Amino acid sequence: MKTAAVYFSKHHGNTKRLIEAIAQNYPVDTINIAEQPEAELEGYELIGIASGIYAGSFAKQMIKYVKNHLPPGSRVFLISTSAGPKPNYERTIRKALAEKECTVVGSYMCLGFNTFGPTKLFGGTAKGHPTDEEISGAVSFYEGLRAE
Ligand SMILES: Cc1cc2nc3c(=O)[nH]c(=O)nc-3n(C[C@H](O)[C@H](O)[C@H](O)COP(=O)(O)O)c2cc1C
């Protein structure tokens, strides 16, 4: 299954670690949209959309990327890391995907080390995350999607 994973991971590279682990185990083309904001995604059967959570949402750069570059009708999966995962962190990205008639086939969320704002004064939160288990959890999640 020809797969790409686009990601935005600017805080500590937490989300990037999950994507890299998947790409080490499976043939997945990875695209950092901070470096390639105009990357085109024609011809992929499955597209991962991965981001750290910033102010309760996938990165605004990712929302914009989805609106401008994701082929309509794509099959996608979501991956995110945050200081405290909550389902509503996917609300904005899911709305943008629904507007493009994309199908979300699965989503994976886990903790990611956070030193935003005053949290850095006491060493940050979610220290040590994503853990090795959370990273291999992302690989298993992707494995499950391939099996469907
Ligand atoms: C500007 C900013 C805003 C954030 N807002 C939230 C938030 O609303 N909820 C949350 O749980 N974590 C929040 N975090 C923590 C990040 O989601 C977490 O550290 C994530 O793993 C960062 O991913 P990255 O290293 O891939 O960029 C925020 C971090 C930053 C830098």
The ligand as a Tripos MOL2 file, in Angstrom:
@<TRIPOS>MOLECULE
LIG
   31    33     1     0     0
SMALL
NO_CHARGES

@<TRIPOS>ATOM
      1 C1          2.8830   26.4090   21.7900 C.3       1 LIG1
      2 C2          2.5180   25.0990   22.4310 C.ar      1 LIG1
      3 C3          1.1910   24.8460   22.7770 C.ar      1 LIG1
      4 C4          0.8350   23.6050   23.3600 C.ar      1 LIG1
      5 N1         -0.4940   23.3670   23.6480 N.ar      1 LIG1
      6 C5         -0.8460   22.1560   24.1760 C.ar      1 LIG1
      7 C6         -2.2160   21.8720   24.4450 C.ar      1 LIG1
      8 O1         -3.1140   22.6640   24.1830 O.2       1 LIG1
      9 N2         -2.5080   20.6800   25.0120 N.ar      1 LIG1
     10 C7         -1.5500   19.7340   25.3030 C.ar      1 LIG1
     11 O2         -1.8880   18.6750   25.8130 O.2       1 LIG1
     12 N3         -0.2440   19.9790   25.0240 N.ar      1 LIG1
     13 C8          0.1220   21.1600   24.4610 C.ar      1 LIG1
     14 N4          1.4400   21.4100   24.1650 N.ar      1 LIG1
     15 C9          2.4340   20.3250   24.3660 C.3       1 LIG1
     16 C10         2.7320   19.6000   23.0350 C.3       1 LIG1
     17 O3          1.5420   19.1450   22.4500 O.3       1 LIG1
     18 C11         3.6590   18.3910   23.2420 C.3       1 LIG1
     19 O4          4.8690   18.7870   23.8300 O.3       1 LIG1
     20 C12         3.8920   17.6850   21.9000 C.3       1 LIG1
     21 O5          4.4490   16.4170   22.1340 O.3       1 LIG1
     22 C13         4.8020   18.4830   20.9830 C.3       1 LIG1
     23 O6          5.0440   17.7520   19.8290 O.3       1 LIG1
     24 P1          6.3260   17.9870   18.9230 P.3       1 LIG1
     25 O7          7.5650   17.8170   19.7720 O.co2     1 LIG1
     26 O8          6.1870   16.9430   17.8650 O.co2     1 LIG1
     27 O9          6.2080   19.3720   18.3660 O.co2     1 LIG1
     28 C14         1.8340   22.6270   23.6160 C.ar      1 LIG1
     29 C15         3.1740   22.9020   23.2770 C.ar      1 LIG1
     30 C16         3.5220   24.1110   22.6910 C.ar      1 LIG1
     31 C17         4.9690   24.3830   22.3150 C.3       1 LIG1
@<TRIPOS>BOND
     1     1     2 1
     2     2     3 ar
     3     2    30 ar
     4     3     4 ar
     5     4     5 ar
     6     4    28 ar
     7     5     6 ar
     8     6     7 ar
     9     6    13 1
    10     7     8 2
    11     7     9 ar
    12     9    10 ar
    13    10    11 2
    14    10    12 ar
    15    12    13 ar
    16    13    14 ar
    17    14    15 1
    18    14    28 ar
    19    15    16 1
    20    16    17 1
    21    16    18 1
    22    18    19 1
    23    18    20 1
    24    20    21 1
    25    20    22 1
    26    22    23 1
    27    23    24 1
    28    24    25 2
    29    24    26 1
    30    24    27 1
    31    28    29 ar
    32    29    30 ar
    33    30    31 1
@<TRIPOS>SUBSTRUCTURE
     1 LIG1         1 GROUP 0 **** ****
